[in-house]
Amino acid sequence: MNTDAVRIIDKQTLPIGGFAGIVETRMAMSPKAWPHALTNTQISHGLDDFIYLAYGHFKPNNGAPLHPHKDVDIVSFITSGSVGHQGTLGDGTIINGPGVQVQRAGTGMQHAEFSVNDEKAGIVQIWFLPPRNGLPPAYQNFTLDKTGLTTVLGGSDSDTFDSDMHCQIGFIEDDKTLALTKPFVAIITRGTATINGKKVTEGQLIEGKNMSLTAIENLGLVLITQGEGK
């Protein structure tokens, strides 16, 4: 078996959906959480405790009304625009793109998210199962490194929520190379790169067992792998 083989899923080939003021393309759904997803061969089925990814945007001055979550870790990457957050974890937070908010729903929380101005706000939202159920709800905001990847979940120190997964988000300078020798899921959020010799571009999700990535131009990336103990 060729361990360099990768699968590329382009959001342009998938149906556009959403709800309320969010327009999104669901690119990854794990049968762990949605058993019916097993029969959908167009999308990714996730990786271990990475269970969901949607790529889309908030309509101008619009978004998702107050809704609940429980026992899930939610990574919201605001790729452009500005998104406001209200809910039981606190009101008034604004995430300016590119920026990240990570919410640990734990025993339960409710929140609303919305574009705060007359512009669309881009979002990549990613869900993970937490390392255990019943954790206290909390959230963290992250400012991204402009020339590298920022760990936003599952880091080796106390700056991130603990997780059996590892999620990094950010940007890679042109001609820089990143190598991995473990299973991964990546999504290109801007620009172009090659992964294991295949050219990839914005809106494409890539999954495989190892990776050699070279940034071509203006590369933005979400990278999901198993945690350090895996």
ZIBEL-V261271 format. One record per run of one state. SS is the DSSP state (H for helix, E for strand, - for the rest). FROM is the first residue (numbers start at 1). LEN is the number of residues. If there is no record, write none. Layout:
BEGIN
ss;from;len
SS;FROM;LEN
SS;FROM;LEN
END
This chain:
BEGIN
ss;from;len
-;1;5
E;6;5
H;11;3
-;14;3
E;17;3
-;20;2
E;22;8
-;30;5
H;35;5
-;40;4
E;44;1
-;45;2
E;47;1
-;48;2
E;50;9
-;59;4
E;63;7
-;70;3
E;73;6
-;79;3
E;82;6
-;88;5
E;93;4
-;97;2
E;99;6
-;105;4
E;109;7
-;116;5
E;121;8
-;129;9
E;138;6
-;144;5
E;149;5
-;154;11
E;165;8
-;173;4
E;177;4
-;181;3
E;184;12
-;196;2
E;198;4
-;202;2
E;204;5
-;209;2
E;211;16
-;227;4
END
